[in-house]
Each structure stands twice: as C-alpha cells, then as structure tokens.
Amino acid sequence: MSRVVLLDSGPLGMVTNPRATPISLECQLWFDSLESRGYEAMLPEIADYEVRRELLRAGKVAGIRRLDQLKAVLTYHPITTAVMLKAAELWAEARRRGKPTADSKALDGDVILAAQAILVEEEGNDVIVATTNVRHLSQFVDAREWRLIQ
C-alpha cells in the first residue's frame, strides 16, 4: 500500500507559484519533504485544470511553465469515466443530504477531486487530500489542510 497525497488546486497553486511569498515557500518546503517521508504526491487532472485555467487567463507564463514541470515528474491522475460516474454519485448524495459543495449548475471540481481520491483509495492506497478547502472535501474523503500533514 502506498501513502498518496492528492494535491488540490490551493496547494498546487502555491507549489507552482514562482513568487517567493512566505506561504508559497512554506508550502514548497512541505511539498519537497513528502517523498522523504514516504508519500507519493499525485496531480489530479481536475486540480491541474483549475490552476491552469487561471494561469492562462492571467497570462502567467512562469506559473504555467512550473505547472508543466511538476506535471512531468508527478503521477498524473486523469479524469476518467469511472471518476465522473463516482463524482455524479457524490454530487447527488451531497444534495440529498442538503450539503452541496457548489451551485447546482456548476461542474463542481470538489466532487470530481473527491471521486479521484476515493478511487485511488479503492486501489489499496492510503490517501490524503492536501487542500485549503477542508469544509467541502471533508464530507467525502479524509481531507486535511496541507499544514496538518507536515
């Protein structure tokens, strides 16, 4: 069994941020320590999409370059039919419980990420979702803010 950290868009954005802000530096140090502590970092396609679309909109070429470099070295977890089927289940369950994570007309990246995490876990992995949005994701998976797994 592998210990896997799936990066949500918040930590992913901080790790790929070319600006040396205190929070991005702290997040980079945390990220750089994962392998030596026995974690495999994975890049979910939904997080890549969420970060990339904003970098493209803002014309942030250096950030796109860093995202591409990270994508080349991490295990990339694509959005598959199985992911979307699981995400649809999660979306419907959340609404039946009265706990939606996005507007009913929104794509809802949180349920897609949660579905990816659940499927990686079902493959026999110990999964942690590194996120800055614990409230939405915690209803689906063991979601923790990245600072909590330092």
Phi and psi restraints in degrees (value plus and minus 20) as a CYANA .aco file:
   2 SER   PHI    -115.1   -75.1
   2 SER   PSI     131.7   171.7
   3 ARG   PHI    -118.3   -78.3
   3 ARG   PSI      93.2   133.2
   4 VAL   PHI    -134.6   -94.6
   4 VAL   PSI     116.5   156.5
   5 VAL   PHI    -134.4   -94.4
   5 VAL   PSI      96.7   136.7
   6 LEU   PHI    -111.2   -71.2
   6 LEU   PSI     107.1   147.1
   7 LEU   PHI    -107.2   -67.2
   7 LEU   PSI     101.3   141.3
   8 ASP   PHI    -100.7   -60.7
   8 ASP   PSI     153.3   193.3
   9 SER   PHI     -84.7   -44.7
   9 SER   PSI     -51.2   -11.2
  10 GLY   PHI     -82.4   -42.4
  10 GLY   PSI     -80.2   -40.2
  11 PRO   PHI     -82.1   -42.1
  11 PRO   PSI     -57.1   -17.1
  12 LEU   PHI     -80.7   -40.7
  12 LEU   PSI     -63.2   -23.2
  13 GLY   PHI     -82.0   -42.0
  13 GLY   PSI     -58.6   -18.6
  14 MET   PHI     -90.3   -50.3
  14 MET   PSI     -59.3   -19.3
  15 VAL   PHI     -86.4   -46.4
  15 VAL   PSI     -53.8   -13.8
  16 THR   PHI    -115.8   -75.8
  16 THR   PSI     -18.4    21.6
  17 ASN   PHI     -91.7   -51.7
  17 ASN   PSI      98.2   138.2
  18 PRO   PHI     -93.1   -53.1
  18 PRO   PSI     -33.8     6.2
  19 ARG   PHI     -98.8   -58.8
  19 ARG   PSI     119.8   159.8
  20 ALA   PHI    -112.1   -72.1
  20 ALA   PSI      44.8    84.8
  21 THR   PHI     -99.4   -59.4
  21 THR   PSI     135.8   175.8
  22 PRO   PHI     -75.5   -35.5
  22 PRO   PSI     -63.0   -23.0
  23 ILE   PHI     -89.2   -49.2
  23 ILE   PSI     -58.5   -18.5
  24 SER   PHI     -90.1   -50.1
  24 SER   PSI     -55.4   -15.4
  25 LEU   PHI     -85.7   -45.7
  25 LEU   PSI     -62.4   -22.4
  26 GLU   PHI     -82.6   -42.6
  26 GLU   PSI     -62.5   -22.5
  27 CYS   PHI     -86.3   -46.3
  27 CYS   PSI     -59.1   -19.1
  28 GLN   PHI     -83.4   -43.4
  28 GLN   PSI     -62.0   -22.0
  29 LEU   PHI     -82.1   -42.1
  29 LEU   PSI     -64.1   -24.1
  30 TRP   PHI     -79.0   -39.0
  30 TRP   PSI     -68.4   -28.4
  31 PHE   PHI     -81.4   -41.4
  31 PHE   PSI     -64.6   -24.6
  32 ASP   PHI     -83.4   -43.4
  32 ASP   PSI     -43.8    -3.8
  33 SER   PHI    -105.3   -65.3
  33 SER   PSI     -30.7     9.3
  34 LEU   PHI     -79.4   -39.4
  34 LEU   PSI     -68.9   -28.9
  35 GLU   PHI     -80.8   -40.8
  35 GLU   PSI     -64.0   -24.0
  36 SER   PHI     -87.7   -47.7
  36 SER   PSI     -38.6     1.4
  37 ARG   PHI    -118.2   -78.2
  37 ARG   PSI     -11.7    28.3
  38 GLY   PHI      69.1   109.1
  38 GLY   PSI      -3.2    36.8
  39 TYR   PHI    -122.7   -82.7
  39 TYR   PSI     124.0   164.0
  40 GLU   PHI    -124.8   -84.8
  40 GLU   PSI      99.9   139.9
  41 ALA   PHI    -103.2   -63.2
  41 ALA   PSI     115.9   155.9
  42 MET   PHI    -141.4  -101.4
  42 MET   PSI     125.1   165.1
  43 LEU   PHI    -125.7   -85.7
  43 LEU   PSI      84.4   124.4
  44 PRO   PHI     -91.4   -51.4
  44 PRO   PSI     119.8   159.8
  45 GLU   PHI     -78.8   -38.8
  45 GLU   PSI     -55.3   -15.3
  46 ILE   PHI     -85.0   -45.0
  46 ILE   PSI     -56.5   -16.5
  47 ALA   PHI     -89.9   -49.9
  47 ALA   PSI     -61.1   -21.1
  48 ASP   PHI     -77.6   -37.6
  48 ASP   PSI     -65.5   -25.5
  49 TYR   PHI     -79.7   -39.7
  49 TYR   PSI     -68.3   -28.3
  50 GLU   PHI     -84.4   -44.4
  50 GLU   PSI     -60.7   -20.7
  51 VAL   PHI     -93.9   -53.9
  51 VAL   PSI     -65.8   -25.8
  52 ARG   PHI     -80.9   -40.9
  52 ARG   PSI     -63.2   -23.2
  53 ARG   PHI     -81.1   -41.1
  53 ARG   PSI     -57.3   -17.3
  54 GLU   PHI     -92.4   -52.4
  54 GLU   PSI     -59.8   -19.8
  55 LEU   PHI     -82.3   -42.3
  55 LEU   PSI     -61.2   -21.2
  56 LEU   PHI     -85.1   -45.1
  56 LEU   PSI     -64.0   -24.0
  57 ARG   PHI     -79.1   -39.1
  57 ARG   PSI     -62.5   -22.5
  58 ALA   PHI    -105.6   -65.6
  58 ALA   PSI     -23.1    16.9
  59 GLY   PHI      46.3    86.3
  59 GLY   PSI      14.2    54.2
  60 LYS   PHI    -110.9   -70.9
  60 LYS   PSI      63.5   103.5
  61 VAL   PHI     -82.4   -42.4
  61 VAL   PSI     -62.0   -22.0
  62 ALA   PHI     -83.1   -43.1
  62 ALA   PSI     -59.7   -19.7
  63 GLY   PHI     -86.0   -46.0
  63 GLY   PSI     -60.0   -20.0
  64 ILE   PHI     -83.0   -43.0
  64 ILE   PSI     -62.5   -22.5
  65 ARG   PHI     -80.9   -40.9
  65 ARG   PSI     -64.3   -24.3
  66 ARG   PHI     -86.4   -46.4
  66 ARG   PSI     -57.2   -17.2
  67 LEU   PHI     -84.4   -44.4
  67 LEU   PSI     -62.8   -22.8
  68 ASP   PHI     -83.3   -43.3
  68 ASP   PSI     -59.4   -19.4
  69 GLN   PHI     -84.5   -44.5
  69 GLN   PSI     -62.0   -22.0
  70 LEU   PHI     -86.4   -46.4
  70 LEU   PSI     -61.3   -21.3
  71 LYS   PHI     -80.7   -40.7
  71 LYS   PSI     -52.0   -12.0
  72 ALA   PHI     -92.4   -52.4
  72 ALA   PSI     -42.7    -2.7
  73 VAL   PHI    -128.6   -88.6
  73 VAL   PSI     -37.3     2.7
  74 LEU   PHI    -113.8   -73.8
  74 LEU   PSI     139.9   179.9
  75 THR   PHI     -91.2   -51.2
  75 THR   PSI     102.9   142.9
  76 TYR   PHI    -115.1   -75.1
  76 TYR   PSI     105.1   145.1
  77 HIS   PHI    -124.8   -84.8
  77 HIS   PSI      82.4   122.4
  78 PRO   PHI     -93.2   -53.2
  78 PRO   PSI     139.7   179.7
  79 ILE   PHI    -101.4   -61.4
  79 ILE   PSI      98.8   138.8
  80 THR   PHI    -135.6   -95.6
  80 THR   PSI     155.0   195.0
  81 THR   PHI     -80.1   -40.1
  81 THR   PSI     -62.0   -22.0
  82 ALA   PHI     -80.6   -40.6
  82 ALA   PSI     -59.9   -19.9
  83 VAL   PHI     -82.9   -42.9
  83 VAL   PSI     -66.0   -26.0
  84 MET   PHI     -88.4   -48.4
  84 MET   PSI     -55.0   -15.0
  85 LEU   PHI     -85.3   -45.3
  85 LEU   PSI     -63.3   -23.3
  86 LYS   PHI     -85.4   -45.4
  86 LYS   PSI     -60.4   -20.4
  87 ALA   PHI     -82.4   -42.4
  87 ALA   PSI     -59.8   -19.8
  88 ALA   PHI     -82.7   -42.7
  88 ALA   PSI     -60.5   -20.5
  89 GLU   PHI     -80.7   -40.7
  89 GLU   PSI     -67.5   -27.5
  90 LEU   PHI     -83.0   -43.0
  90 LEU   PSI     -62.3   -22.3
  91 TRP   PHI     -79.0   -39.0
  91 TRP   PSI     -67.6   -27.6
  92 ALA   PHI     -85.5   -45.5
  92 ALA   PSI     -62.6   -22.6
  93 GLU   PHI     -81.6   -41.6
  93 GLU   PSI     -63.3   -23.3
  94 ALA   PHI     -81.6   -41.6
  94 ALA   PSI     -60.9   -20.9
  95 ARG   PHI     -91.2   -51.2
  95 ARG   PSI     -57.3   -17.3
  96 ARG   PHI     -81.9   -41.9
  96 ARG   PSI     -55.2   -15.2
  97 ARG   PHI    -101.6   -61.6
  97 ARG   PSI     -25.3    14.7
  98 GLY   PHI      56.1    96.1
  98 GLY   PSI       5.1    45.1
  99 LYS   PHI    -147.0  -107.0
  99 LYS   PSI      38.5    78.5
 100 PRO   PHI     -87.4   -47.4
 100 PRO   PSI     132.6   172.6
 101 THR   PHI    -123.9   -83.9
 101 THR   PSI     -22.7    17.3
 102 ALA   PHI    -180.5  -140.5
 102 ALA   PSI     150.4   190.4
 103 ASP   PHI     -77.3   -37.3
 103 ASP   PSI     127.5   167.5
 104 SER   PHI     -83.3   -43.3
 104 SER   PSI     -39.4     0.6
 105 LYS   PHI    -115.4   -75.4
 105 LYS   PSI     -24.7    15.3
 106 ALA   PHI    -101.6   -61.6
 106 ALA   PSI     134.0   174.0
 107 LEU   PHI     -83.2   -43.2
 107 LEU   PSI     -57.1   -17.1
 108 ASP   PHI      49.7    89.7
 108 ASP   PSI      56.6    96.6
 109 GLY   PHI     -80.1   -40.1
 109 GLY   PSI     -47.9    -7.9
 110 ASP   PHI     -83.6   -43.6
 110 ASP   PSI     -61.9   -21.9
 111 VAL   PHI     -91.7   -51.7
 111 VAL   PSI     -49.6    -9.6
 112 ILE   PHI     -87.6   -47.6
 112 ILE   PSI     -64.4   -24.4
 113 LEU   PHI     -83.3   -43.3
 113 LEU   PSI     -63.1   -23.1
 114 ALA   PHI     -81.0   -41.0
 114 ALA   PSI     -60.9   -20.9
 115 ALA   PHI     -82.5   -42.5
 115 ALA   PSI     -62.6   -22.6
 116 GLN   PHI     -81.1   -41.1
 116 GLN   PSI     -63.0   -23.0
 117 ALA   PHI     -83.5   -43.5
 117 ALA   PSI     -64.1   -24.1
 118 ILE   PHI     -82.5   -42.5
 118 ILE   PSI     -62.8   -22.8
 119 LEU   PHI     -88.8   -48.8
 119 LEU   PSI     -56.7   -16.7
 120 VAL   PHI     -85.0   -45.0
 120 VAL   PSI     -59.4   -19.4
 121 GLU   PHI     -85.3   -45.3
 121 GLU   PSI     -60.0   -20.0
 122 GLU   PHI     -85.3   -45.3
 122 GLU   PSI     -37.6     2.4
 123 GLU   PHI    -100.0   -60.0
 123 GLU   PSI     -18.0    22.0
 124 GLY   PHI      78.4   118.4
 124 GLY   PSI      -2.6    37.4
 125 ASN   PHI    -120.4   -80.4
 125 ASN   PSI     132.6   172.6
 126 ASP   PHI    -109.3   -69.3
 126 ASP   PSI      95.2   135.2
 127 VAL   PHI    -133.9   -93.9
 127 VAL   PSI     114.5   154.5
 128 ILE   PHI    -143.9  -103.9
 128 ILE   PSI     115.0   155.0
 129 VAL   PHI    -118.9   -78.9
 129 VAL   PSI      97.8   137.8
 130 ALA   PHI    -106.5   -66.5
 130 ALA   PSI      94.9   134.9
 131 THR   PHI    -165.0  -125.0
 131 THR   PSI     140.9   180.9
 132 THR   PHI    -125.9   -85.9
 132 THR   PSI     -15.2    24.8
 133 ASN   PHI    -142.4  -102.4
 133 ASN   PSI      42.4    82.4
 134 VAL   PHI     -81.8   -41.8
 134 VAL   PSI     -58.5   -18.5
 135 ARG   PHI     -75.5   -35.5
 135 ARG   PSI     -68.1   -28.1
 136 HIS   PHI     -91.6   -51.6
 136 HIS   PSI     -67.0   -27.0
 137 LEU   PHI     -96.5   -56.5
 137 LEU   PSI     -46.5    -6.5
 138 SER   PHI     -85.9   -45.9
 138 SER   PSI     -39.7     0.3
 139 GLN   PHI     -95.9   -55.9
 139 GLN   PSI     -31.3     8.7
 140 PHE   PHI    -131.7   -91.7
 140 PHE   PSI     -60.6   -20.6
 141 VAL   PHI    -161.5  -121.5
 141 VAL   PSI     154.8   194.8
 142 ASP   PHI     -96.2   -56.2
 142 ASP   PSI      58.9    98.9
 143 ALA   PHI    -114.9   -74.9
 143 ALA   PSI     114.1   154.1
 144 ARG   PHI    -156.6  -116.6
 144 ARG   PSI     128.1   168.1
 145 GLU   PHI     -85.4   -45.4
 145 GLU   PSI     126.7   166.7
 146 TRP   PHI     -77.8   -37.8
 146 TRP   PSI     -51.6   -11.6
 147 ARG   PHI     -83.5   -43.5
 147 ARG   PSI     -46.2    -6.2
 148 LEU   PHI     -96.5   -56.5
 148 LEU   PSI     -30.6     9.4
 149 ILE   PHI    -134.0   -94.0
 149 ILE   PSI       3.3    43.3
